[in-house]
Amino acid sequence: MAENREEILANFQGITAIEDVAEAIYHLEEANWDLLAAINRVMPQDGSSSSAQDHDNDTHDVEMIDDDISVITPKTHPPDREDRNQASTSTLLNYTPIPIVELQVHCNNKIHEIKIPANATVGDLKKELESKCGVPVCRQQLSGLGGSRATNNATLQTLNLPQNAVLRLKAAEALMADDEVAERLTTTYVLHVKVDDKEYTLKYPGTKTVQEVKSDIYSLTDIPVRHQQWTGWPTVTGLDETVLAMAGLDLPQHELTVRRAPKQKEYKRIIVESSDSENSSVEEVEDTAEGYTGEDDMFVDLVQSERLQPLMSDSVEDEALGCIEFSQRFRTRYGPNTPHFFEGTLQDAIKESCLKPAKERKLLGVYLHHEQSVLSNVFCAQLLGCEAVLQTLSANFIVYGWDLTHPDNNNMLLSSVANALGPVASMTIRNIPVDRMPALVIIMRVRSNTEIYSVINGNVGVSELLGGLVEALERFSSAREDEAKLERERDARQRVKREQDEAYQRSLEVDRAKEEVKKKIELERNQELERAESERQMEEAKKEASRLTAARRVPPEPQAAAGDVARIRVRLPPPHDNALERRFNAHDTLAALLDFLASKGYPQEHFKVISSWPRRDLTLESPSSTLKALKLYPQETVMLEER
């Protein structure tokens, strides 16, 4: 019975969020340790009895009597919704609503819903984004707002934005690159933890959270987490749920110190139950250090530690790591008799379940968890732990899990759903109320479309859950069979077409054989022509290179009025009837004349240069002889003859 009461106490605290153990025990004692009755006592549902509604106008306050005593009156009745609705209706009769612009801003894989008056300026919107997204106005880069029209002074109503317009915001400079984040997550952190006169050296991966480190220290030192007093941790918001890679620790080693916190003064609490009668019952419960043994203190700490451990860290940065963390913590909390959650991104889960051949496809079940829903523990422990449900999910589903408790994690999932399935699917998940969670969203692929088929909320029984799964499975099986049949027919048509193509190819082989010899002869002839043309082009290129080389060696032509100028006229061989004329310096060599003729296309290898009188072959003379020495000064006519 003691073990049952400990389990009932843990479940009661997890559902009602009552941290004070004495207060939780009080409510359970009043309900004779009936968990459901105790929950209804402090958190009545909308369908509570009329006797509870008779007390809706009671006032329940907390009044401090002195430093050690407080009077706590539990709030047991919801506000009067009917009166509130009537008051708001009467107010709206004389109220003219101001146009509101609703925007969805995507920033760092998260969606922020912004509602702002239509007469606000773009500058006002940027200030709102700075407070919501944390990106300074000076670093904001917005897309989807209207381009050049979206000046700071422009009002939103002049930009003609559609309803629920989607904007994308990014900072001008990234604070940390993705490869740096991945490197930190794979780094091993060495922590030197000093406890009194002992020192522990612990090695952890970057994905380990600070809360898990503190829990490990509890197992080593017997100092409960709530009694641990640390020095050396960096100042980080939400430190306990921060992974070591993002906590700002020193590398490769970090020094820490922990000691047991001193005992604090306990408080007396008088719990008063409200009643219309004058005979109000008063019970005094004194929480003192002597009221619990060491074993009880350990039990209380374990209960609180387990209850405060969420299924997913706040502000998850990587979707795949978040899913891995969710799967491990879910199994730790609810035991091994739970679904096997897919460890990866939503896009990968869709590929694994829906984007395969029809006969290999499965349904995708997206389990959405919320810690603030009173249905979470019952749904996870009893419904998802049912053997029939587990067998159905294991055989026919890929199950993807996510915790929507933290707003940043909620926005990350909505962004992933919008990217993978479209805005309609994202809106469907956004509209699921918290009090109807957990929810199991069933996704299937039908007729080339991947979409949400149904949503099973947490306020169902085992039979209703199984019925919803079986109904979706029947619909999916029928559609899968139809698509598999279409795939088989398509494969058959492709096979027939392939056989026809093969027969046609064989019929062409005979014609190809006949043309083979003809093509071979033609190819050889063409190759011979190409070879000859190639040789000709190479020869021409060689001649052109030689001509250009000779042209570079030709000295510059002197002016006509200059002194010691030799004027040489060269008669070209037949069929040419013209001549070449050029001035040279009298001291230029015969090589300069020969280079000039070679630059004009008459190299000495193919042509002789003959002087008129006396007749002689100048190409046989020394190239270093000057024109004046060869008696080609002041003017002379020579002839070109082919060799």
C-alpha positions as CSV (number, residue, x, y, z in Angstrom):
1,M,0.0,0.0,0.0
2,A,2.9,2.3,0.7
3,E,4.3,1.8,-2.8
4,N,0.9,2.5,-4.3
5,R,0.5,5.7,-2.3
6,E,3.9,6.9,-3.4
7,E,2.9,6.3,-7.0
8,I,-0.4,8.0,-6.5
9,L,1.3,11.0,-4.9
10,A,3.8,11.2,-7.8
11,N,1.0,11.1,-10.4
12,F,-1.1,13.6,-8.4
13,Q,1.8,16.1,-8.3
14,G,2.6,15.5,-11.9
15,I,-1.0,16.2,-13.0
16,T,-1.9,19.1,-10.7
17,A,1.5,20.8,-10.5
18,I,1.2,21.1,-6.7
19,E,4.8,21.2,-5.5
20,D,4.1,21.2,-1.8
21,V,4.0,17.6,-0.6
22,A,2.0,18.3,2.5
23,E,-0.7,20.0,0.5
24,A,-0.8,17.2,-2.0
25,I,-1.1,14.6,0.8
26,Y,-3.9,16.7,2.3
27,H,-6.0,16.5,-0.9
28,L,-5.3,12.8,-1.3
29,E,-6.3,12.1,2.3
30,E,-9.6,14.1,1.8
31,A,-10.3,11.9,-1.3
32,N,-9.4,8.7,0.6
33,W,-6.3,8.3,-1.8
34,D,-8.6,8.2,-4.8
35,L,-6.5,9.8,-7.6
36,L,-9.4,10.8,-9.9
37,A,-11.4,12.2,-7.0
38,A,-8.5,14.2,-5.8
39,I,-7.8,15.6,-9.3
40,N,-11.4,16.6,-9.7
41,R,-11.3,18.2,-6.2
42,V,-8.6,20.7,-7.1
43,M,-9.0,20.8,-10.9
44,P,-12.7,20.3,-11.7
45,Q,-13.7,19.8,-15.4
46,D,-16.3,21.8,-17.3
47,G,-18.9,19.1,-16.6
48,S,-18.8,19.4,-12.8
49,S,-21.9,18.9,-10.7
50,S,-24.4,21.7,-10.0
51,S,-23.5,21.6,-6.4
52,A,-20.0,22.7,-7.3
53,Q,-21.4,25.5,-9.5
54,D,-23.3,26.9,-6.5
55,H,-20.0,27.9,-5.0
56,D,-18.7,29.8,-8.1
57,N,-18.9,33.1,-6.4
58,D,-16.8,32.1,-3.4
59,T,-13.6,34.1,-2.9
60,H,-10.4,32.1,-2.5
61,D,-7.3,34.0,-1.6
62,V,-3.9,33.5,0.1
63,E,-3.4,35.7,3.1
64,M,-0.1,36.0,4.9
65,I,-0.7,35.8,8.7
66,D,3.0,36.2,9.8
67,D,6.4,35.2,8.7
68,D,5.9,31.5,9.5
69,I,2.2,30.9,8.8
70,S,0.2,31.3,5.6
71,V,-3.5,30.5,5.0
72,I,-4.1,28.6,1.8
73,T,-7.5,28.1,0.4
74,P,-7.5,25.9,-2.7
75,K,-9.2,27.2,-5.8
76,T,-11.9,24.7,-6.6
77,H,-14.3,26.3,-9.0
78,P,-13.8,27.8,-12.5
79,P,-14.9,31.4,-13.2
80,D,-18.5,32.0,-14.3
81,R,-18.1,31.7,-18.1
82,E,-21.7,32.5,-18.9
83,D,-21.6,35.9,-17.1
84,R,-18.3,36.7,-18.7
85,N,-19.6,36.0,-22.2
86,Q,-22.7,38.1,-21.6
87,A,-20.6,41.0,-20.4
88,S,-18.3,40.9,-23.4
89,T,-21.2,40.7,-25.8
90,S,-22.8,43.8,-24.3
91,T,-19.5,45.6,-24.5
92,L,-19.0,44.8,-28.2
93,L,-22.3,46.5,-29.2
94,N,-20.7,49.9,-28.8
95,Y,-17.2,49.0,-29.9
96,T,-15.7,49.5,-33.4
97,P,-12.8,47.1,-33.8
98,I,-9.4,48.4,-35.1
99,P,-8.1,46.5,-38.1
100,I,-5.5,44.0,-37.0
101,V,-2.8,42.6,-39.2
102,E,-1.8,39.0,-38.4
103,L,1.7,37.9,-39.5
104,Q,3.7,34.7,-39.2
105,V,7.4,35.4,-38.9
106,H,9.9,32.6,-39.5
107,C,13.1,33.2,-37.6
108,N,15.8,30.6,-36.7
109,N,13.5,27.6,-37.6
110,K,10.7,29.1,-35.3
111,I,7.4,30.7,-36.1
112,H,6.3,33.8,-34.2
113,E,2.7,35.0,-34.6
114,I,2.6,38.8,-34.6
115,K,-0.7,40.7,-34.2
116,I,-0.3,44.4,-34.8
117,P,-2.7,47.3,-35.7
118,A,-3.0,48.0,-39.5
119,N,-2.1,51.6,-38.9
120,A,1.2,50.7,-37.4
121,T,4.4,51.5,-39.3
122,V,7.1,49.1,-40.5
123,G,9.3,50.7,-37.8
124,D,6.8,49.7,-35.2
125,L,6.7,46.2,-36.5
126,K,10.5,45.9,-36.4
127,K,10.5,47.0,-32.7
128,E,7.9,44.3,-32.0
129,L,10.1,41.8,-33.8
130,E,13.0,42.9,-31.7
131,S,11.1,42.1,-28.5
132,K,9.6,38.8,-29.8
133,C,12.6,37.4,-31.7
134,G,15.5,39.0,-30.0
135,V,17.0,40.4,-33.3
136,P,18.0,44.1,-33.0
137,V,16.4,46.5,-35.4
138,C,19.8,47.4,-36.9
139,R,20.4,43.7,-37.8
140,Q,17.0,42.7,-39.1
141,Q,16.7,41.4,-42.6
142,L,13.0,41.0,-43.6
143,S,11.6,39.4,-46.7
144,G,8.0,39.2,-47.8
145,L,7.0,42.7,-46.5
146,G,6.6,44.5,-49.8
147,G,10.1,45.2,-51.1
148,S,11.1,48.9,-51.6
149,R,7.6,50.1,-50.4
150,A,8.3,48.8,-46.9
151,T,10.1,51.9,-45.6
152,N,10.2,52.5,-41.9
153,N,7.5,55.2,-42.1
154,A,5.1,53.1,-44.3
155,T,2.0,51.8,-42.6
156,L,1.2,48.1,-42.9
157,Q,-2.2,48.8,-44.4
158,T,-0.6,50.5,-47.4
159,L,1.5,47.3,-48.2
160,N,-1.6,45.2,-49.1
161,L,-0.4,42.2,-47.1
162,P,-2.5,39.0,-47.3
163,Q,-4.2,37.5,-44.3
164,N,-1.6,35.6,-42.2
165,A,1.2,36.8,-44.4
166,V,4.4,34.9,-44.0
167,L,7.6,36.9,-43.4
168,R,11.1,35.6,-43.0
169,L,13.5,37.3,-40.6
170,K,17.2,36.7,-40.2
171,A,20.1,38.5,-38.5
172,A,22.6,40.3,-40.6
173,E,25.4,38.4,-38.9
174,A,25.1,34.8,-37.6
175,L,26.2,34.4,-34.0
176,M,27.4,30.8,-34.5
177,A,27.8,28.7,-37.6
178,D,26.2,25.3,-37.9
179,D,29.5,23.6,-38.2
180,E,30.6,25.2,-34.9
181,V,27.5,24.0,-33.2
182,A,28.0,20.4,-34.5
183,E,31.6,20.5,-33.4
184,R,30.6,21.5,-29.9
185,L,27.9,18.8,-29.6
186,T,30.5,16.1,-30.5
187,T,33.1,17.5,-28.1
188,T,33.9,15.6,-24.9
189,Y,33.8,17.8,-21.8
190,V,35.9,16.9,-18.8
191,L,34.4,18.2,-15.5
192,H,36.4,18.3,-12.3
193,V,33.8,18.4,-9.5
194,K,35.1,19.0,-6.0
195,V,32.8,17.8,-3.2
196,D,34.1,18.5,0.3
197,D,37.5,16.7,0.4
198,K,36.9,14.6,-2.7
199,E,37.2,15.4,-6.4
200,Y,35.5,13.6,-9.2
201,T,36.6,13.7,-12.8
202,L,33.6,13.2,-15.1
203,K,33.6,13.0,-18.9
204,Y,30.4,13.9,-20.8
205,P,29.5,14.5,-24.5
206,G,28.3,17.9,-25.5
207,T,24.7,16.7,-25.7
208,K,24.5,16.0,-21.9
209,T,22.3,18.5,-20.0
210,V,23.3,20.2,-16.8
211,Q,20.4,18.6,-15.0
212,E,21.7,15.2,-15.9
213,V,25.1,16.1,-14.5
214,K,23.5,17.1,-11.3
215,S,21.5,13.9,-11.1
216,D,24.8,11.9,-11.6
217,I,26.4,13.9,-8.7
218,Y,23.4,12.9,-6.6
219,S,24.1,9.2,-7.3
220,L,27.8,9.7,-6.3
221,T,27.4,11.9,-3.2
222,D,23.9,11.3,-1.9
223,I,23.2,15.1,-2.1
224,P,19.8,15.5,-3.6
225,V,19.6,17.9,-6.6
226,R,17.4,20.4,-4.7
227,H,20.0,20.5,-1.9
228,Q,23.0,20.9,-4.2
229,Q,24.7,24.3,-4.1
230,W,27.1,24.8,-7.0
231,T,29.8,27.3,-7.9
232,G,31.5,27.4,-11.3
233,W,28.5,27.1,-13.6
234,P,28.3,29.9,-16.2
235,T,25.3,32.3,-16.0
236,V,22.9,30.9,-18.6
237,T,19.2,31.2,-18.8
238,G,17.5,27.9,-18.2
239,L,20.8,26.3,-17.1
240,D,19.4,23.0,-15.9
241,E,18.0,22.1,-19.4
242,T,21.0,23.5,-21.3
243,V,23.3,21.0,-23.0
244,L,27.0,21.3,-22.0
245,A,27.9,22.4,-25.6
246,M,25.8,25.6,-25.1
247,A,26.6,26.3,-21.4
248,G,29.9,28.2,-22.1
249,L,32.2,25.8,-20.3
250,D,36.0,26.0,-20.4
251,L,37.7,23.6,-22.7
252,P,39.2,21.0,-22.5
253,Q,38.5,21.0,-18.7
254,H,36.2,22.9,-16.4
255,E,36.4,23.2,-12.6
256,L,33.2,23.0,-10.5
257,T,32.4,22.8,-6.7
258,V,29.3,21.5,-5.1
259,R,28.2,21.3,-1.4
260,R,25.1,20.5,0.5
261,A,22.9,23.6,1.0
262,P,22.3,24.6,4.6
263,K,18.8,23.7,6.0
264,Q,16.4,26.5,5.7
265,K,13.6,27.5,8.1
266,E,10.5,25.6,7.5
267,Y,7.0,27.2,7.5
268,K,3.8,26.2,9.1
269,R,0.8,26.2,6.8
270,I,-2.9,26.3,7.9
271,I,-5.1,24.8,5.1
272,V,-8.6,26.2,5.3
273,E,-11.4,24.6,3.3
274,S,-13.9,27.2,2.2
275,S,-17.5,26.5,3.2
276,D,-20.8,28.5,3.4
277,S,-21.4,27.2,6.9
278,E,-19.8,28.6,10.0
279,N,-18.2,25.3,10.9
280,S,-15.1,25.5,8.8
281,S,-12.6,22.8,9.4
282,V,-9.1,23.9,10.2
283,E,-6.2,21.5,10.1
284,E,-2.6,22.6,10.9
285,V,0.2,20.8,9.1
286,E,3.7,21.6,10.3
287,D,6.5,21.0,7.8
288,T,9.6,20.5,9.9
289,A,12.9,18.8,9.3
290,E,12.0,16.2,12.0
291,G,8.8,15.3,10.2
292,Y,10.7,13.2,7.6
293,T,13.3,10.6,7.8
294,G,16.2,10.5,5.5
295,E,14.5,7.9,3.4
296,D,11.3,10.1,3.1
297,D,13.5,13.0,2.1
298,M,15.0,11.0,-0.7
299,F,11.6,9.8,-1.9
300,V,10.3,13.4,-2.0
301,D,13.3,14.5,-4.0
302,L,13.0,11.6,-6.4
303,V,9.3,12.5,-7.0
304,Q,10.0,16.1,-7.6
305,S,13.0,15.4,-9.8
306,E,11.0,13.0,-12.0
307,R,8.1,15.4,-12.2
308,L,10.2,18.4,-13.1
309,Q,12.2,16.5,-15.8
310,P,10.5,17.5,-19.1
311,L,10.4,15.2,-22.1
312,M,12.3,17.8,-24.1
313,S,14.7,20.6,-23.2
314,D,13.5,24.2,-23.6
315,S,14.4,25.9,-26.9
316,V,15.7,22.9,-28.8
317,E,18.1,24.0,-31.5
318,D,18.4,20.8,-33.5
319,E,15.2,18.8,-34.4
320,A,16.9,15.4,-34.7
321,L,18.7,15.8,-31.3
322,G,15.3,16.9,-29.8
323,C,13.6,13.7,-31.1
324,I,16.4,11.6,-29.7
325,E,16.1,13.3,-26.3
326,F,12.3,13.0,-26.4
327,S,12.5,9.2,-27.1
328,Q,15.0,8.6,-24.3
329,R,13.2,10.6,-21.7
330,F,9.8,9.2,-22.6
331,R,11.1,5.6,-22.1
332,T,12.8,6.7,-18.9
333,R,9.5,8.2,-17.5
334,Y,7.0,5.6,-18.7
335,G,9.1,2.5,-18.9
336,P,10.0,0.1,-21.8
337,N,6.3,-0.7,-22.6
338,T,6.0,2.3,-24.9
339,P,6.1,3.0,-28.6
340,H,9.4,3.1,-30.5
341,F,9.7,6.7,-31.5
342,F,11.5,7.7,-34.7
343,E,14.8,9.4,-34.0
344,G,15.3,12.0,-36.7
345,T,13.6,15.0,-38.3
346,L,10.0,15.1,-39.4
347,Q,11.1,15.2,-43.0
348,D,13.1,12.0,-42.5
349,A,10.1,10.4,-40.8
350,I,7.9,11.3,-43.8
351,K,10.4,9.8,-46.2
352,E,10.7,6.6,-44.2
353,S,6.9,6.1,-44.0
354,C,5.2,7.8,-46.9
355,L,7.7,8.4,-49.7
356,K,8.4,4.7,-50.5
357,P,6.9,2.3,-53.1
358,A,3.2,1.6,-52.2
359,K,3.8,-1.9,-50.9
360,E,6.5,-0.7,-48.5
361,R,4.6,2.4,-47.1
362,K,3.5,2.8,-43.6
363,L,1.3,5.3,-41.7
364,L,3.0,8.1,-39.9
365,G,1.8,8.8,-36.4
366,V,2.9,12.2,-34.9
367,Y,2.5,12.1,-31.1
368,L,2.2,15.6,-29.6
369,H,2.8,15.9,-25.9
370,H,2.1,18.7,-23.5
371,E,3.1,18.8,-19.9
372,Q,0.3,21.2,-18.9
373,S,-2.4,18.8,-19.9
374,V,-4.0,16.7,-17.1
375,L,-4.5,13.9,-19.7
376,S,-0.8,13.4,-20.4
377,N,0.1,10.8,-17.8
378,V,-3.0,8.7,-18.2
379,F,-2.7,8.7,-22.0
380,C,1.0,7.8,-22.0
381,A,0.9,5.2,-19.2
382,Q,-2.4,3.4,-20.0
383,L,-3.4,4.1,-23.6
384,L,0.0,4.1,-25.3
385,G,1.1,1.3,-22.9
386,C,-1.7,-1.0,-24.0
387,E,-0.4,-4.1,-25.7
388,A,-2.9,-4.0,-28.6
389,V,-2.1,-0.3,-29.3
390,L,1.7,-1.1,-29.2
391,Q,1.3,-4.0,-31.6
392,T,-0.8,-1.9,-34.0
393,L,1.7,1.0,-34.0
394,S,4.7,-1.3,-34.3
395,A,3.4,-3.2,-37.3
396,N,1.8,-0.4,-39.3
397,F,3.2,3.0,-38.1
398,I,6.3,5.1,-38.0
399,V,5.8,7.0,-34.7
400,Y,7.3,10.5,-34.4
401,G,7.2,12.2,-31.0
402,W,7.5,15.9,-30.0
403,D,6.9,18.0,-26.8
404,L,4.9,21.2,-27.4
405,T,5.2,22.5,-23.9
406,H,7.8,25.2,-24.5
407,P,6.8,27.9,-27.1
408,D,10.1,27.7,-29.0
409,N,9.7,23.9,-29.4
410,N,6.1,24.4,-30.5
411,N,7.2,26.9,-33.2
412,M,9.9,24.6,-34.4
413,L,7.5,21.8,-35.0
414,L,4.9,24.1,-36.7
415,S,7.7,25.3,-39.0
416,S,8.7,21.7,-39.8
417,V,5.1,20.7,-40.5
418,A,4.6,23.8,-42.7
419,N,7.7,23.0,-44.7
420,A,6.9,19.3,-45.1
421,L,3.1,19.3,-45.4
422,G,2.0,22.9,-46.1
423,P,0.4,25.7,-44.1
424,V,-3.0,23.8,-43.7
425,A,-1.4,21.0,-41.8
426,S,0.5,23.5,-39.6
427,M,-2.8,25.3,-38.9
428,T,-4.5,22.0,-38.0
429,I,-1.9,21.2,-35.3
430,R,-1.8,24.8,-34.0
431,N,-5.6,24.7,-33.4
432,I,-5.4,21.6,-31.1
433,P,-6.3,23.0,-27.6
434,V,-4.0,22.1,-24.8
435,D,-6.7,20.6,-22.7
436,R,-7.3,18.0,-25.4
437,M,-3.7,16.9,-25.6
438,P,-1.9,14.6,-25.9
439,A,-2.8,14.1,-29.6
440,L,-1.9,11.5,-32.1
441,V,-1.9,13.0,-35.7
442,I,-2.2,10.3,-38.3
443,I,-0.6,11.2,-41.7
444,M,-0.8,9.1,-44.8
445,R,0.0,9.4,-48.5
446,V,-3.0,9.0,-50.8
447,R,-2.9,9.7,-54.6
448,S,0.5,11.3,-54.5
449,N,-0.5,13.6,-51.7
450,T,0.9,13.4,-48.1
451,E,-1.6,14.9,-45.7
452,I,-3.2,14.7,-42.3
453,Y,-5.9,12.0,-42.2
454,S,-7.2,12.4,-38.6
455,V,-6.3,13.7,-35.2
456,I,-7.0,11.5,-32.1
457,N,-7.1,13.6,-29.0
458,G,-6.1,12.6,-25.5
459,N,-9.6,12.5,-24.0
460,V,-10.4,9.1,-25.4
461,G,-10.4,5.5,-24.1
462,V,-8.4,2.5,-25.3
463,S,-11.2,1.3,-27.5
464,E,-11.6,4.7,-29.1
465,L,-7.9,5.0,-29.7
466,L,-7.8,1.5,-31.2
467,G,-10.8,2.2,-33.3
468,G,-9.2,5.4,-34.7
469,L,-6.0,3.5,-35.5
470,V,-7.9,0.6,-37.2
471,E,-10.1,3.0,-39.2
472,A,-7.1,4.9,-40.5
473,L,-5.3,1.5,-41.2
474,E,-8.3,0.3,-43.2
475,R,-8.5,3.5,-45.2
476,F,-4.7,3.4,-45.7
477,S,-4.7,-0.3,-46.7
478,S,-7.4,0.2,-49.3
479,A,-5.6,3.2,-50.8
480,R,-2.2,1.4,-50.6
481,E,-3.7,-1.6,-52.4
482,D,-5.1,0.6,-55.2
483,E,-1.8,2.4,-55.6
484,A,0.1,-0.9,-55.5
485,K,-2.2,-2.2,-58.3
486,L,-1.5,1.0,-60.3
487,E,2.2,0.5,-59.8
488,R,1.9,-3.1,-61.0
489,E,0.0,-2.1,-64.1
490,R,2.5,0.7,-64.7
491,D,5.4,-1.8,-64.3
492,A,3.6,-4.2,-66.7
493,R,3.2,-1.5,-69.3
494,Q,6.8,-0.5,-69.0
495,R,7.8,-4.2,-69.3
496,V,5.8,-4.6,-72.6
497,K,7.3,-1.3,-73.9
498,R,10.7,-2.5,-73.0
499,E,10.2,-5.8,-74.8
500,Q,8.9,-3.9,-77.9
501,D,12.0,-1.7,-77.8
502,E,14.3,-4.7,-77.5
503,A,12.6,-6.3,-80.6
504,Y,12.9,-3.1,-82.5
505,Q,16.5,-2.9,-81.6
506,R,17.1,-6.4,-82.9
507,S,15.4,-5.6,-86.1
508,L,17.8,-2.7,-86.6
509,E,20.9,-4.8,-86.1
510,V,20.6,-6.4,-89.6
511,D,20.4,-2.9,-91.2
512,R,23.3,-1.8,-89.0
513,A,25.4,-4.8,-90.3
514,K,24.8,-3.8,-93.9
515,E,25.7,-0.2,-93.2
516,E,28.8,-1.2,-91.2
517,V,31.1,-1.9,-94.2
518,K,29.9,1.2,-96.0
519,K,30.4,3.4,-92.9
520,K,33.9,1.8,-92.3
521,I,35.1,2.7,-95.8
522,E,33.6,6.2,-95.5
523,L,35.2,6.6,-92.2
524,E,38.7,5.5,-93.5
525,R,38.4,7.9,-96.4
526,N,37.4,10.8,-94.1
527,Q,40.2,9.9,-91.7
528,E,42.7,10.1,-94.6
529,L,41.3,13.4,-95.7
530,E,41.4,14.7,-92.2
531,R,45.0,13.5,-91.8
532,A,46.0,15.2,-95.0
533,E,44.2,18.4,-94.0
534,S,45.8,18.2,-90.5
535,E,49.3,17.8,-92.0
536,R,48.6,20.8,-94.4
537,Q,47.4,22.9,-91.5
538,M,50.5,21.9,-89.5
539,E,52.7,22.9,-92.4
540,E,50.9,26.1,-92.8
541,A,51.2,26.8,-89.1
542,K,54.9,26.0,-89.2
543,K,55.3,28.4,-92.2
544,E,53.3,31.1,-90.4
545,A,55.4,30.7,-87.2
546,S,58.6,30.9,-89.3
547,R,57.3,34.0,-91.1
548,L,56.4,35.7,-87.9
549,T,59.8,34.9,-86.4
550,A,61.5,36.3,-89.4
551,A,59.3,39.4,-89.3
552,R,60.3,40.1,-85.7
553,R,64.0,40.0,-86.7
554,V,63.6,42.6,-89.5
555,P,65.1,45.9,-88.4
556,P,62.9,49.0,-88.6
557,E,62.8,50.8,-92.0
558,P,64.8,54.1,-92.0
559,Q,63.3,57.4,-93.2
560,A,63.7,58.3,-96.9
561,A,65.8,61.4,-96.0
562,A,68.1,59.5,-93.7
563,G,71.7,59.0,-94.7
564,D,73.3,55.7,-95.8
565,V,69.9,54.3,-97.0
566,A,69.9,51.3,-99.4
567,R,66.8,51.1,-101.5
568,I,66.3,47.5,-102.6
569,R,63.6,46.5,-105.2
570,V,62.7,42.7,-105.3
571,R,61.1,41.3,-108.4
572,L,58.7,38.4,-107.6
573,P,58.8,35.1,-109.5
574,P,56.1,34.4,-112.1
575,P,53.1,34.5,-112.2
576,H,53.6,37.7,-110.1
577,D,54.4,40.8,-112.2
578,N,54.8,43.2,-109.3
579,A,57.8,43.8,-107.0
580,L,58.6,44.5,-103.4
581,E,60.5,47.7,-102.3
582,R,62.0,48.5,-99.0
583,R,64.6,50.8,-97.5
584,F,67.4,49.4,-95.4
585,N,70.4,50.9,-93.6
586,A,73.6,50.5,-95.6
587,H,75.1,48.8,-92.6
588,D,72.3,46.2,-92.3
589,T,73.3,42.6,-93.0
590,L,72.1,40.3,-95.7
591,A,70.2,38.4,-93.0
592,A,68.0,41.4,-92.6
593,L,67.1,41.3,-96.3
594,L,66.5,37.6,-96.2
595,D,64.3,37.9,-93.0
596,F,62.3,40.6,-94.8
597,L,61.7,38.3,-97.8
598,A,60.8,35.4,-95.4
599,S,58.3,37.6,-93.6
600,K,56.6,38.2,-97.0
601,G,56.4,34.4,-97.6
602,Y,59.6,33.8,-99.5
603,P,62.0,32.0,-97.3
604,Q,65.4,31.2,-98.5
605,E,64.7,27.4,-98.2
606,H,62.4,27.7,-101.2
607,F,63.7,30.8,-103.0
608,K,67.0,32.2,-104.3
609,V,67.8,35.9,-104.3
610,I,69.7,36.8,-107.5
611,S,71.5,40.1,-108.0
612,S,71.2,41.6,-111.5
613,W,74.8,42.6,-112.2
614,P,77.0,40.7,-111.8
615,R,74.5,37.8,-111.6
616,R,75.0,35.9,-108.4
617,D,73.0,34.0,-105.8
618,L,73.0,36.2,-102.7
619,T,71.7,33.3,-100.5
620,L,75.2,31.7,-100.9
621,E,76.8,34.8,-99.4
622,S,77.6,35.2,-95.8
623,P,74.4,36.4,-93.9
624,S,76.6,38.7,-91.8
625,S,77.8,40.7,-94.9
626,T,76.5,44.2,-95.0
627,L,74.4,45.5,-97.9
628,K,77.0,48.1,-98.6
629,A,79.7,45.4,-98.8
630,L,77.5,43.4,-101.2
631,K,77.2,46.5,-103.4
632,L,73.5,46.7,-102.8
633,Y,74.0,50.4,-101.8
634,P,72.6,52.9,-102.6
635,Q,70.0,51.0,-104.6
636,E,69.7,47.7,-106.4
637,T,67.2,45.4,-108.0
638,V,67.2,41.7,-107.1
639,M,65.1,38.8,-108.4
640,L,63.5,35.9,-106.6
641,E,63.7,32.4,-108.2
642,E,62.2,29.2,-106.9
643,R,64.6,26.5,-106.0
